[in-house]
Every structure is written in C-alpha cells, then in structure tokens.
Amino acid sequence: MKEIKAFIHRNRISDVVHELKQSGYKYISVVDVLGLLKALSSQEQHYSVEIGDKVLSEIKLELVCDDHQLDSAIDIICRQGRTGQKTAGWIYVTDVEQAIKIDDI
C-alpha cells in the first residue's frame, strides 16, 4: 500500500477529490494547512507572525491506495490540481507498512 500526501491550492481541491472518488478511491482525507506555495494572487496570501513570512491557506490531501492504483491517483491529482503556474503543488509518496481497521466489537 502507498500513502500519498499532496499539497494543493484551495481552489483546485474540489475537482481533485471529485475525480478521485469517481475513480473508486475511498481513503481520502482533506486538511486545511498554512503553506508556502506560490500564491495565485496577492489576495490569497497573508503574513503569518508565527512563521515570519507570507503564507497561504492550502489543502493537504492524504490518500491511501494499493500499489497498482498509485500511478492513476498521481495522474488525477496532477491533472486536476493544475493552476497554470510552473509549480502548482507537491505530491509525496510513502510506503504503508500496515493498515489496521478500527472496528466496533
């Protein structure tokens, strides 16, 4: 199994999640984060006193999938996450050693 973490501009996340779900991906989490991606406009940025730099509200998408689904998931995220900028975000892939279902007994 693989875990994908993708940092995506807020205005692209809806299309990414929609296509992932339509393609059968189930284990998706979406988290609001402050990041340092290049802003699409000055209205997207604000100054963070804690970080001491300009930041923007972006989305961290987390997805767990089988190894054979990895390339398809990355393709969907890349296509739907595009913003027209040279770099619109980042995707990181790691191995999942174990997945344990939390069940009511």
C-alpha positions in Angstrom: 0.0 0.0 0.0 1.0 3.6 -0.6 0.2 6.9 1.1 0.0 10.0 -1.0 0.3 13.4 0.6 -0.4 16.2 -1.9 -0.3 20.0 -1.2 -2.8 21.7 -3.5 -4.2 25.2 -3.9 -7.6 25.5 -2.2 -9.4 26.4 -5.5 -8.4 23.0 -7.1 -9.2 20.6 -4.3 -12.9 20.1 -5.2 -12.1 18.8 -8.7 -9.3 16.6 -7.4 -11.5 14.9 -4.7 -14.4 14.6 -7.1 -12.4 12.7 -9.7 -10.6 10.5 -7.1 -14.0 9.5 -5.7 -15.4 8.8 -9.1 -12.4 6.6 -9.9 -13.1 4.5 -6.8 -10.6 5.9 -4.2 -12.1 5.6 -0.7 -9.5 6.5 1.9 -9.2 10.3 1.3 -8.6 13.0 3.9 -8.5 16.7 3.3 -6.8 19.0 5.8 -6.5 22.8 5.8 -2.9 23.9 6.3 -0.8 27.1 6.0 1.8 26.7 3.3 4.4 28.5 1.2 3.2 27.6 -2.2 3.4 30.5 -4.7 0.2 32.4 -4.4 -2.1 32.7 -7.4 -2.9 36.3 -6.4 -2.0 38.7 -3.5 -5.4 38.2 -2.1 -4.5 34.5 -1.4 -1.6 35.4 0.9 -1.4 36.9 4.4 1.5 37.5 6.7 2.0 35.0 9.5 3.5 36.4 12.6 4.3 32.9 13.9 6.2 31.9 10.8 7.5 35.3 9.9 6.7 35.1 6.3 3.8 35.3 3.8 1.7 32.2 3.8 -1.5 31.0 2.1 -4.2 28.6 3.1 -3.7 25.5 1.1 -5.0 21.9 1.3 -3.2 18.8 2.2 -4.8 15.8 0.6 -4.0 12.4 2.1 -4.9 9.3 0.2 -4.1 5.6 0.9 -4.3 3.2 -2.1 -3.0 -0.1 -3.3 0.3 -0.1 -5.2 -1.3 -0.7 -8.5 -3.5 2.4 -8.1 -0.7 4.7 -7.4 0.1 6.0 -11.0 -3.6 6.6 -11.6 -4.0 8.6 -8.4 -1.0 10.7 -9.2 -2.3 11.4 -12.7 -5.6 12.6 -11.3 -4.0 14.8 -8.7 -1.6 16.3 -11.3 -4.3 16.9 -14.0 -7.0 18.3 -11.6 -4.5 20.2 -9.4 -3.1 22.3 -12.2 -3.3 26.1 -11.8 -1.4 27.4 -14.8 1.7 28.1 -12.7 5.0 26.3 -13.2 4.7 24.7 -9.8 1.1 24.3 -8.5 1.9 22.0 -5.6 3.7 18.9 -4.5 3.0 15.2 -4.2 4.8 12.9 -1.8 4.5 9.1 -1.8 5.5 6.8 1.1 5.1 3.1 1.8 2.4 2.0 4.3 3.7 -0.9 6.3 0.5 -1.8 7.9 -3.2 -0.8 7.9 -5.4 -1.8 10.8 -9.1 -1.4 10.7 -10.7 0.1 13.8 -13.8 -1.9 14.3 -16.6 -2.0 16.9 -16.6 -5.4 18.6 
